[in-house]
Amino acid sequence: MIGRVNHIAIVVPDLNAAAAIYRDTLGAMVSEPKDLPGQGVTTVFVELPNTKIELLHPLGEGSSIAKFLVSNPSGGMHHICYEVDDIACARDTLISKGARVLGNGAPSIGAHGKPVLFLHPKDFCGTLIEIEQI
């Protein structure tokens, strides 16, 4: 059902410093920051030959990412995003197998402008999973 890894998301306390590490130290292509008010984050994508790294920083005090940084002040891995061909079919299959979809179960539009859903980390070895329709 799942396809390739689309991206791995890392929460960072300083978005500019983290982008500089990937760009200047590791030599990766790094996007410009993009605010996503609906998700409460500012995001930067690090382009790699086989996937992407998404650097996440809170956009506002009410952001769930801000809460993540309270518990993890240095930042850390937040989620893994897998590609799926049909998000509604994937959601229904996952629910039928006992997985919990976060939120109301309806896909929202993610950072790439495509439908996404998040799956409860307790159902996936403690890892928050995002699925994105390609």
C-alpha positions in Angstrom: 0.0 0.0 0.0 2.7 2.6 0.9 5.1 3.8 -1.6 8.4 5.5 -1.3 9.4 7.7 1.6 8.4 11.2 0.6 10.2 13.0 3.5 11.4 12.7 7.0 10.4 15.7 9.2 12.6 17.1 11.9 11.5 19.8 14.4 14.2 22.4 14.9 14.5 25.3 17.4 16.2 27.6 14.9 15.1 27.2 11.3 17.8 29.4 9.8 20.6 27.6 11.6 19.2 24.2 10.7 18.8 25.2 7.0 22.4 26.5 7.0 23.7 23.2 8.4 22.1 21.2 5.5 23.0 23.8 2.9 26.5 25.0 4.0 27.9 22.0 5.9 26.2 19.1 4.0 26.0 20.7 0.6 22.3 20.0 0.0 19.7 22.1 -1.9 17.5 23.9 0.6 14.2 25.6 -0.2 13.1 29.0 1.1 11.0 28.9 4.3 7.2 28.6 3.7 4.6 29.5 6.4 1.7 27.0 6.7 -0.7 28.8 9.1 -3.3 26.0 8.9 -0.7 23.6 10.3 1.0 26.1 12.6 4.4 25.6 11.1 7.1 27.2 9.0 8.8 24.6 6.8 11.9 24.2 4.7 12.6 21.3 2.5 16.1 19.8 2.0 16.2 18.1 -1.4 18.1 14.9 -1.6 18.5 12.5 -4.6 16.2 9.9 -3.1 13.9 11.8 -0.7 13.5 15.1 1.2 14.1 16.2 4.8 11.4 18.6 6.1 12.6 21.1 8.7 9.7 22.2 10.9 9.6 25.3 13.1 6.6 26.5 15.1 4.5 29.3 13.6 2.9 30.8 16.6 2.6 29.8 20.3 -0.4 27.5 19.8 1.5 25.3 17.3 1.8 21.6 18.2 5.4 21.9 17.1 6.0 24.5 19.8 4.7 21.9 22.3 7.1 19.4 20.8 10.0 21.8 21.4 9.0 22.2 25.1 9.6 18.5 25.5 12.5 18.3 23.1 14.3 21.7 23.3 17.0 20.6 20.9 14.4 19.4 18.4 14.2 15.9 16.9 12.5 13.6 14.4 8.8 14.4 14.2 7.3 12.1 11.5 7.9 10.0 8.4 5.8 10.7 5.3 5.0 7.8 2.8 3.5 8.2 -0.6 0.2 6.5 -1.5 -1.7 6.4 -4.8 -5.2 6.9 -3.3 -5.4 8.5 0.1 -9.0 7.6 0.7 -8.5 4.0 -0.2 -5.3 3.9 2.0 -7.2 5.5 4.9 -10.0 3.0 4.7 -7.7 0.0 4.5 -5.6 1.3 7.4 -8.8 1.8 9.5 -10.0 -1.6 8.7 -6.7 -3.0 10.0 -7.1 -1.1 13.3 -5.0 2.0 12.6 -6.1 5.3 14.0 -6.2 8.4 11.8 -5.7 11.6 13.6 -8.1 14.5 13.3 -11.5 14.0 11.7 -10.3 11.5 9.1 -10.6 13.9 6.2 -7.4 14.6 4.3 -6.0 18.1 4.6 -3.7 19.8 2.1 -0.1 19.5 3.1 3.1 21.5 2.3 3.3 20.1 -1.2 -0.3 21.1 -2.0 -1.4 17.4 -1.9 -3.9 15.6 0.4 -2.3 14.2 3.6 -3.4 12.3 6.7 -1.5 11.5 9.9 -1.7 8.2 11.7 -1.4 7.7 15.4 2.1 6.9 16.5 1.0 4.3 19.1 -0.1 2.2 16.1 3.2 2.4 14.3 6.0 1.6 16.8 5.9 5.1 18.4 6.4 6.9 15.1 4.0 9.5 13.7 3.2 8.6 10.1 2.0 10.9 7.4 0.6 9.6 4.2 0.5 11.8 1.2 -1.4 11.2 -2.1 1.0 11.5 -5.0 
